[in-house]
Amino acid sequence: MPRGVDEWADEVVLRTSAPARRPPTLVRASDPTILNDSFLYWSDKVAVEPVDEREIKTLRKFIALGGLLVIDDASATSAGKDGPFGISARRELARILPSSVVVPLKPDHVLFRTYYLLSASKRDNSIVKDVDAVMQGTAASVILLHSNLVSQLAEGVSASISDDGTRREMAIRFAVNIAMYSLCSNYKDDQVHGAYLMRHRGRTTLP
């Protein structure tokens, strides 16, 4: 389990009223129990082996059911370019979702304001500056990062919310936003269906 995943769950509980699985669990992509959850985080520093047909089928179904897959390249360059993991993960994503197109996530997407308002100016000098996604309509079903997000969370536990814009604080806020987005999807942009989404997606646990 990557360092920082526990802190992710802790911060979600500390800062919101949402539940979180504590401790988070490490699962294989072929494990059918992932279909009961709303969120998967996939990260490494080395290239990954090709996923097998069973893993492809399970991940494809997870995404089709509304799950959110976050792919975080811990091997990315300082310039934000894909490293060995990112290159191989995108290759496998193309096998899992062969018709998918990876696009830059728009700066005004609801992910950046699901819980914390992460304005473009705040993101300019932070680890959340560049975010790609696979979209299903207006919803992101796959989010691709170059940030090694959990390494920022592993630097220590913060018990208070700071406005100083520090790198770790921004990492925490973005991690909380991702967790809340996995539960609530586009509810801030779709208030008519907000109550339904909260009732039905809010029953699942976070990583």
DRENLO-825042 format. One record per residue (C-alpha): residue in three letters; residue number from 1; y, z, x. Coordinates in Angstrom, 1 decimal, always signed. Each point is the difference from the previous one (the first is absolute). Example, Ala and Ser with C-alpha at 12.3 -4.5 7.8 and 13.67 -1.06 7.14 Angstrom:
BEGIN
NODE	ala	1	-4.5	+7.8	+12.3 $
NODE	ser	2	+3.4	-0.7	+1.4 $
END
This chain:
BEGIN
NODE	met	1	+0.0	+0.0	+0.0 $
NODE	pro	2	+3.4	-1.0	+1.6 $
NODE	arg	3	+2.3	+2.9	+0.8 $
NODE	gly	4	+2.7	+0.3	-2.5 $
NODE	val	5	-2.0	-0.8	-3.1 $
NODE	asp	6	-0.3	+3.7	-0.9 $
NODE	glu	7	+3.8	+0.3	+0.4 $
NODE	trp	8	+0.5	-2.9	-2.4 $
NODE	ala	9	-2.0	+1.8	-2.7 $
NODE	asp	10	+1.8	+3.3	+0.8 $
NODE	glu	11	+3.5	-1.6	-0.3 $
NODE	val	12	-0.9	-1.7	-3.3 $
NODE	val	13	-0.9	+3.4	-1.5 $
NODE	leu	14	+2.9	+1.8	+1.7 $
NODE	arg	15	+2.7	-2.4	-1.2 $
NODE	thr	16	-1.3	-1.3	-3.4 $
NODE	ser	17	-2.0	+1.2	-3.0 $
NODE	ala	18	-2.7	-2.6	+0.7 $
NODE	pro	19	-3.6	+1.1	+1.0 $
NODE	ala	20	-1.5	-1.0	+3.3 $
NODE	arg	21	-3.5	+0.1	+1.4 $
NODE	arg	22	-0.1	+2.8	+2.6 $
NODE	pro	23	-1.5	-0.7	+2.4 $
NODE	pro	24	+0.1	-3.8	-0.3 $
NODE	thr	25	-3.3	-1.8	+0.4 $
NODE	leu	26	-1.1	-2.8	+2.4 $
NODE	val	27	-1.9	-2.7	-1.9 $
NODE	arg	28	-1.7	-3.3	+0.7 $
NODE	ala	29	+1.4	-3.0	-1.8 $
NODE	ser	30	-3.4	-0.6	-1.6 $
NODE	asp	31	+0.0	+3.5	-1.6 $
NODE	pro	32	+0.2	-0.5	-3.8 $
NODE	thr	33	+1.8	+3.4	-0.4 $
NODE	ile	34	+3.2	-1.6	+1.2 $
NODE	leu	35	+0.2	-1.7	-3.4 $
NODE	asn	36	+0.8	+3.5	-1.5 $
NODE	asp	37	+3.1	+0.3	+2.1 $
NODE	ser	38	+3.4	-1.7	+0.2 $
NODE	phe	39	+0.7	-0.2	+3.7 $
NODE	leu	40	-1.6	-1.0	+3.3 $
NODE	tyr	41	+1.5	+0.2	+3.4 $
NODE	trp	42	-1.4	-2.2	+2.8 $
NODE	ser	43	+1.2	+0.3	+3.5 $
NODE	asp	44	-1.1	-0.2	+3.6 $
NODE	lys	45	+1.1	-1.0	+3.5 $
NODE	val	46	-2.8	-2.4	+0.8 $
NODE	ala	47	-1.3	-3.2	-1.7 $
NODE	val	48	-2.4	+0.5	-2.8 $
NODE	glu	49	-3.4	-1.6	-0.5 $
NODE	pro	50	-0.3	-2.5	-2.9 $
NODE	val	51	-0.6	+1.8	-3.3 $
NODE	asp	52	-3.3	-0.8	-1.7 $
NODE	glu	53	-0.6	-1.5	-3.5 $
NODE	arg	54	-0.5	+3.4	-1.6 $
NODE	glu	55	+3.3	+1.3	+1.4 $
NODE	ile	56	+1.8	-3.1	-1.1 $
NODE	lys	57	-1.3	+0.3	-3.5 $
NODE	thr	58	+0.9	+3.7	-0.3 $
NODE	leu	59	+3.5	-0.4	+1.5 $
NODE	arg	60	+0.6	-3.0	-2.2 $
NODE	lys	61	-1.0	+2.0	-3.1 $
NODE	phe	62	+2.1	+3.0	+1.2 $
NODE	ile	63	+3.1	-2.2	+0.2 $
NODE	ala	64	-0.8	-1.8	-3.3 $
NODE	leu	65	-0.2	+3.4	-1.8 $
NODE	gly	66	+3.6	+0.8	+1.2 $
NODE	gly	67	-0.7	+1.9	+3.2 $
NODE	leu	68	+2.4	-0.1	+2.9 $
NODE	leu	69	-1.2	-0.9	+3.5 $
NODE	val	70	+2.3	+0.9	+2.9 $
NODE	ile	71	-0.7	-1.7	+3.3 $
NODE	asp	72	+1.8	+1.6	+2.9 $
NODE	asp	73	-0.1	-1.6	+3.4 $
NODE	ala	74	+0.0	+2.8	+2.6 $
NODE	ser	75	-0.3	-2.6	+2.7 $
NODE	ala	76	+3.2	-1.8	-0.9 $
NODE	thr	77	+2.5	-0.9	+2.7 $
NODE	ser	78	+3.3	+1.8	+0.4 $
NODE	ala	79	+1.6	-3.1	-1.5 $
NODE	gly	80	-2.1	+0.4	-3.1 $
NODE	lys	81	-2.4	-2.8	+0.7 $
NODE	asp	82	-3.7	+0.2	-1.0 $
NODE	gly	83	-2.3	+1.5	+2.6 $
NODE	pro	84	-3.8	-0.4	+0.2 $
NODE	phe	85	-0.6	+2.1	-3.1 $
NODE	gly	86	+2.7	-1.7	-2.0 $
NODE	ile	87	-1.2	-3.5	+0.9 $
NODE	ser	88	-3.6	+0.8	-0.9 $
NODE	ala	89	+0.9	+1.9	-3.2 $
NODE	arg	90	+2.0	-2.9	-1.3 $
NODE	arg	91	-2.9	-2.3	+0.8 $
NODE	glu	92	-2.3	+2.3	-2.1 $
NODE	leu	93	+2.6	+0.3	-2.7 $
NODE	ala	94	-0.1	-3.8	-0.3 $
NODE	arg	95	-3.8	+0.2	-0.6 $
NODE	ile	96	+0.4	+2.8	-2.6 $
NODE	leu	97	+2.8	-1.7	-1.9 $
NODE	pro	98	-0.3	-3.7	+1.0 $
NODE	ser	99	+2.7	-1.1	-2.3 $
NODE	ser	100	+2.5	+2.7	+1.0 $
NODE	val	101	+3.3	-0.6	+1.7 $
NODE	val	102	+1.6	+2.6	+2.3 $
NODE	val	103	+3.7	+0.2	-0.5 $
NODE	pro	104	+2.8	+2.3	+1.2 $
NODE	leu	105	+0.6	+2.7	-2.6 $
NODE	lys	106	+3.4	-0.4	-1.5 $
NODE	pro	107	+2.6	+2.7	+1.0 $
NODE	asp	108	+0.6	+1.0	-3.7 $
NODE	his	109	-3.7	+0.4	-0.8 $
NODE	val	110	-0.9	+3.1	-2.0 $
NODE	leu	111	-2.1	+1.3	+2.9 $
NODE	phe	112	+3.2	+0.9	+1.8 $
NODE	arg	113	+1.2	+2.2	-2.9 $
NODE	thr	114	-3.2	+1.2	-1.7 $
NODE	tyr	115	+0.8	+3.6	+1.1 $
NODE	tyr	116	+2.6	-0.1	+2.8 $
NODE	leu	117	+2.8	-2.6	+0.0 $
NODE	leu	118	-0.6	-1.7	+3.4 $
NODE	ser	119	+3.0	-2.3	+0.1 $
NODE	ala	120	+0.1	-3.0	+2.4 $
NODE	ser	121	+2.6	+1.8	+2.2 $
NODE	lys	122	-2.4	+3.0	+0.4 $
NODE	arg	123	-2.9	-2.3	+0.8 $
NODE	asp	124	+1.7	-2.0	+2.7 $
NODE	asn	125	-0.7	+2.4	+2.8 $
NODE	ser	126	-3.2	+1.4	-1.4 $
NODE	ile	127	-3.7	-0.8	+0.0 $
NODE	val	128	+0.1	-1.4	-3.5 $
NODE	lys	129	+2.3	-2.9	+0.8 $
NODE	asp	130	-2.6	-2.8	-0.2 $
NODE	val	131	-2.5	+0.1	-2.8 $
NODE	asp	132	-2.2	-2.8	-1.2 $
NODE	ala	133	-2.0	-0.2	-3.2 $
NODE	val	134	-2.4	-1.9	-2.2 $
NODE	met	135	+1.6	-0.2	-3.4 $
NODE	gln	136	-1.6	-0.1	-3.4 $
NODE	gly	137	+3.0	-0.9	-2.1 $
NODE	thr	138	+2.6	+2.6	+0.9 $
NODE	ala	139	-2.5	+2.5	+1.1 $
NODE	ala	140	-1.3	+0.4	+3.6 $
NODE	ser	141	-3.7	+0.2	+0.2 $
NODE	val	142	-0.2	+0.0	+3.8 $
NODE	ile	143	+2.7	+1.4	+2.3 $
NODE	leu	144	+0.0	-0.9	+3.7 $
NODE	leu	145	+1.9	+2.1	+2.6 $
NODE	his	146	+0.5	-0.1	+3.7 $
NODE	ser	147	+1.0	+3.7	+0.2 $
NODE	asn	148	-3.1	+2.1	+0.8 $
NODE	leu	149	+1.4	+2.2	-2.8 $
NODE	val	150	-2.5	+2.9	+0.4 $
NODE	ser	151	+0.9	+0.5	+3.7 $
NODE	gln	152	+3.6	+0.8	-1.2 $
NODE	leu	153	-1.4	+2.5	-2.5 $
NODE	ala	154	-2.1	+1.6	+2.6 $
NODE	glu	155	+3.0	+1.1	+2.1 $
NODE	gly	156	+0.2	+3.3	-2.0 $
NODE	val	157	+0.4	+1.3	-3.5 $
NODE	ser	158	+3.4	+0.1	-1.6 $
NODE	ala	159	+0.5	+2.7	-2.7 $
NODE	ser	160	+3.4	-1.2	-1.1 $
NODE	ile	161	+1.6	-3.3	-1.0 $
NODE	ser	162	+2.6	-1.1	+2.6 $
NODE	asp	163	+2.8	-2.6	-0.5 $
NODE	asp	164	+0.5	-0.6	+3.7 $
NODE	gly	165	-1.9	-3.3	-0.1 $
NODE	thr	166	-2.4	+1.0	+2.8 $
NODE	arg	167	-2.9	-2.4	+0.7 $
NODE	arg	168	-2.7	+2.5	-1.1 $
NODE	glu	169	+1.9	+0.9	-3.2 $
NODE	met	170	+0.3	-3.7	-0.9 $
NODE	ala	171	-3.8	-0.3	+0.7 $
NODE	ile	172	-0.7	+2.9	-2.4 $
NODE	arg	173	+2.3	-1.4	-2.7 $
NODE	phe	174	-1.6	-3.4	+0.3 $
NODE	ala	175	-3.5	+1.5	-0.1 $
NODE	val	176	+0.9	+2.0	-3.1 $
NODE	asn	177	+1.3	-3.2	-1.6 $
NODE	ile	178	-3.2	-1.9	+0.7 $
NODE	ala	179	-2.1	+2.8	-1.5 $
NODE	met	180	+2.2	+0.1	-3.1 $
NODE	tyr	181	-0.1	-3.8	-0.3 $
NODE	ser	182	-3.7	+0.1	+0.1 $
NODE	leu	183	+0.0	+2.3	-3.1 $
NODE	cys	184	+3.0	-1.5	-1.9 $
NODE	ser	185	+0.2	-3.6	+1.1 $
NODE	asn	186	+3.2	-1.6	-1.4 $
NODE	tyr	187	+0.7	+2.7	-2.5 $
NODE	lys	188	+3.7	+0.3	+1.1 $
NODE	asp	189	+0.4	-3.7	-0.8 $
NODE	asp	190	-2.0	+0.1	-3.2 $
NODE	gln	191	+0.9	+3.1	-2.0 $
NODE	val	192	-1.6	-1.3	-3.2 $
NODE	his	193	-3.4	+0.4	+1.6 $
NODE	gly	194	+0.9	+2.9	+2.3 $
NODE	ala	195	-1.7	+2.7	-2.1 $
NODE	tyr	196	-3.2	-2.0	-0.2 $
NODE	leu	197	-0.1	-0.6	+3.7 $
NODE	met	198	+0.6	+3.7	+0.8 $
NODE	arg	199	-2.8	+1.1	-2.5 $
NODE	his	200	-2.6	-2.4	+1.3 $
NODE	arg	201	+0.7	-0.4	+3.7 $
NODE	gly	202	+1.1	+3.6	+0.4 $
NODE	arg	203	-3.5	+1.2	-0.6 $
NODE	thr	204	-1.1	-1.3	+3.4 $
NODE	thr	205	+0.3	+1.8	+3.3 $
NODE	leu	206	+1.9	-1.0	+3.0 $
NODE	pro	207	-1.3	-0.2	+3.6 $
END
